[in-house]
Amino acid sequence: FALGVRAANPTATVQVVWTNAWFDPGKEKEAAAALVDSGADVVATGADSVAPLQEAEARGVYGIGYDSDGRRFAPGAFLTAPLWDWTVVYRPVVQAVHDGTWTSGDFNGGLETGVVRLAPLSDLVPPDVKALIEARAARIRSGELDIFAGPIRDRDGAIRVPEGSSLPDADQLTMDWFVEGVQGTIPR
């Protein structure tokens, strides 16, 4: 998320507030309020409720949901959301189990596999920005754009992924550092 934000606005900052819950609308609403109180103009959530979107709308800022098209719950704030479709992975695995050909392995796919897609962009997103988002998503799906290609700096400015290399899947899944522009702490 932060890499995308900084690609659009290199001076933008992303604040992280942990709720330590996958579904606790009260905590998620409070976290959204805290972000808006600290100056956030977009609230993005990684939780499965629409409470942050509703708080964003009530407070007059934008919202990015998580795993559902939340526009009907916050039509004045909702921009889009990542949507997860694990059937892209599960169907072939189930078929391989059925056929007796399944083997264990890792999977770390995104837009390029169809596991992740974006909810339709709301009418709050200007047409020129929609075009930019759709073009970037197409570049990711085609493999032309690797969002984890270097240089990537950590929040202290140190290069973590050098120019000409990419953050390996295993390192993406175990990141214990924030990229440049992210404010907050990582619970230990």
Secondary structure, DSSP 4 states (H G I P E B T S, - for coil): -HHHHHHH-TT--EE------SS-HHHHHHHHHHHHHTT-SEEE--SS-SHHHHHHHHHT-EEE-SSS-GGGT-TTTEEE-EEE-THHHHHHHHHHHHHT----------TTTTSEEEPPPPTTS-HHHHHHHHHHHHHHHHTS--TTBBPEEBTTS-EEE-BT-B--HHHHHT--SPBTTEES----
